[in-house]
Amino acid sequence: MSFWELLKIEFMKVKRSKIIPLIFIPPLLVIASSVANLHSYFTPEYTNAWAAMFIQSALVYSYYLLPFSMIVVCVMIAGRETGNNGVLKMLALPVSRYVLSAAKFCVLLFYLFMEMVVFLAVFVIAGLIATNNTGITETLPVLYLLKWCAGLFFTMLPSVATMWAITVLFDKPVLSIGLNLFLVIPGVLVANTPLWIAYPYCYSGYLVSCSLHDFTATGVSTRFELFPFLPCAVMIFALVFFVAVTHFGKKEMR
């Protein structure tokens, strides 16, 4: 069985799950709140209304709502195999458990990508409606929004890989959810310390925080430096992905 065939099977497994409705909830919550406060962005300290709306929405979204939703998606994907000894049935097939774990992780990344698309789409639609109703003629900065959504996606990869590794290591969903939530909550605090570079749960939030100076006159100018972030993020991603792949189905094979 090829990897693409296995990937197709994994998508079929989650086809009727509630993951799709789930990834709509966080963007709708945070953007509805942002658009409702549209007038607060038009003050002397803001130089770009669209950027202000986006960054203010993305702050809460990147630090908490996006990680929370990905934790649930991890558990839901892993849970498709826990019922009726599904893992043992899959491991009985002529396919490597390493490849099987990698396929499941690819499904997880697909839903991360889809949630970013939903976030962008909902923000643009809500923003256009709000600006039209208030008579604002400011041009929609498409490239700006695409750039930051892509940044959120890529900076979330180490965090999502860590969430998946924890989900694989712990049999009980309560334990994996609890540990992941415990690691997500202090992310905003760690982001304000030099330790942020080694804490993947705050990467996306730190990226958004660094962009505040782009549209505020009083914001602290903090650049998001690719070095040493990129080597550290790649190393963390590779390490936790290796743990997830090598430990998937290990207990069931004994």
N, C-alpha and C positions, 0 to 999 in steps of 0.2 A: 504494500500500500504506500503510495507516494505521499509526500507531505501535503500537497495541494488537495488530494482526496481526503486526507485526514482533517485538514482545515475545513473543508466543505461539510464534513460530518459534524464537526464542532459547532459550526454555525447553525446547522439544522437542529442541534440539541437545544440551543437557546432561542430558537425561532419563536416559540410560543411562550417564552418567559416574559416577566414584567420589567425587563431591563430597559426597553425603549421608553415606556412611560416614565420610568425613574429618571432617566437622563434629561427629561424635560423639566422636572421639578426645580432643581437648583437654579438654572438660568432664569426661569419665570419668576422665582421668588426674589432674586437679587435685582433683576432688571426692573421689575414692577416697582420696587422701592426706589430705585434710582430715578426712573422717569417721573414718578410721583413728586419728587423733589426737584424737578427740572429748573424751576425759577431760582433755586438757591445757587446754581452754578453761574449765574450771570451777575457776578459781583466784581469789583475792581481787581481782586486778587487772581481771578481766573482769566486766562488769555485765550482759551479754546474750549468752547462748550462741549463739543463732541468728545474731546480728549478727557475733559473733566468728568463727564458722565461715565465714560468707559472705565477710567482708572478707579473711580469711586466704586463702581460696580464690581470691578475685577479684584479689588482689595479683599473684600469679604469672601468673594467667590474662590479666589486662589488659595487663601489661607485655610478656609474651612469647608465651604459647600462642595467644591470640586473634590477635595480629598475624601470627604464623607461619602459622597456618591460612589467614588471609585472603590472604597472599602466594601460597600454593599454589593457592587458589581462583582468584585473578587469572590465574595462568599457565594453569590448566586451562581457564578460559573462553576466554582468548585463543588457546590451542592448538587449539580446535575449528576455527579458521579457517586455521591454518598448513598443515595437511595437504592435499595434493592441490589446492593453489592455491585454497583455499576463500574467501579474502578477495577474490580477483579475481572469483570467481563471484558473490559477494554484491554486490560493487560494480557488477557488470554489470546488476543489477536496477534497476528505476526507483525507487530509494530513496536518500536522501541519506546519505553516509557519516557525517555528523554525527549523524543520527537513529539510525543503526546503532550507533555508539559509545555513544550515550546509552542505547539499549536493552540493550546488554551490561552497562553500568554498573548499570542497574536490576536485572538478574539477579544481579549481584555483591552489591548491597544486600539483595536477598531472602535470599541465603545468609547474609549477616551477621545478618539478623534471625532466621533459622532457627537459627543457632548460639546466639544469645542465648536463644531459646526452649528449646533443648536443654539449655543450661547451667542455666537456671532449673528445668526439669523434673527433671533428674538430681539437682540439689542438693536439691530438695524431697523427692524419693523417698528418696534416701540419708539425708538428715537425719531424716526420719520413722522410717525403719527403725532408725537408730542411737539416736535418743532413746527409742523404745519399748523397745529392748533394754536400755537403761541405766536405765529407769524415770523418765526425765525428763518432766515434765508441762508444760513451757514451751510457750506457744501459738505456733503458726507465724505470724510477722509477714509476711503476704502483701503488704500495701501497701509495707512496707519493701523487700522483695525485688523487687517490680515497679519501685519507684522507682529502685533502683540498677541493675537490668538495663536500664531505659530510659536511664539516664545513661550506661552503658557503650556502648549502641548509638549514641547521638547524639554522644558524644565520639570515637567511632571513625570517624565520617564523613570528617573531613578526612584522617585517616591512610589510610583505604581509598581515597579519591580520589587521594591521592599515589601509593599502590601501583599503582593502575590506570594512572595517567599514566606511571609508570616502565615498566610492562609494555608499554604502547603504544609508547613511544619506543625500546625496545630489542627488536630482532628475536629475539635468542637468549634463551631462557628462563634459561640459566645466568647471564647478565649481570643480568637483571631480578631474579632471586631473590637473587643475591649482593649487589646494591646495596641492595635492600630489607632484607635481613638485617643488612647493615652499619649501616643507619640505625635498625633496631629495637633492636639490642643495647645501645647507650649510652643508651637512653631513660630508664632508672632513674637514671642519673647526671645527665642533663640536667634531669630533674624536680626535682632538688634545687638548681637554679640559677635565677636570674631569666630565663634564656633559654628556660625551658619554654614560655612563652607563644607562641613562634615555632616550636616543634618539635612538630608534630602527632602524631608517633609516641609521645609520652609523655602525651598528653592523658588517655586512659582510666586509665592507671596513676596519674597525679597525682590524678585524681578519687577513686580508691579510697584513696590515701595520705591525702588530706585527711579521710577519714571515720574514721580510726583513733581519734580522740579521742572519737568518739560512744560507744564501748563500753569504753574503757580509762581507768583513773583516772590513769595516768601519761603518756598519749599527749600529744603536742604539739598544741594546738588550732590547726588551720590550716583556714580556710574556703576553699571553692572559690568564688571571686568570678566572677560572670558577666561583669563588666566589669573589665578589657579583654579577657577571654577570648573572649566571644561575637563581637565585631567582628573580632578577629584570626582566629578559627576560620572564620568565614564568608568572609573575604577569601581565606584560604589555600584553602578548599574551592573557591571560585569560580575562582581562578587555575589550580589544577591540573586542575580539571574542564574548563576552557576549553582547556588544553594537550592533554588527552587527546582531546577531541572534535575539535579542529582538526587533530591529527596522525594520527588513526586513518585508515589506508589511504592516507595521503599519498604514501608511497614507492611503493606499488603503482600509483597513478594516473599516475605519471610514464612 
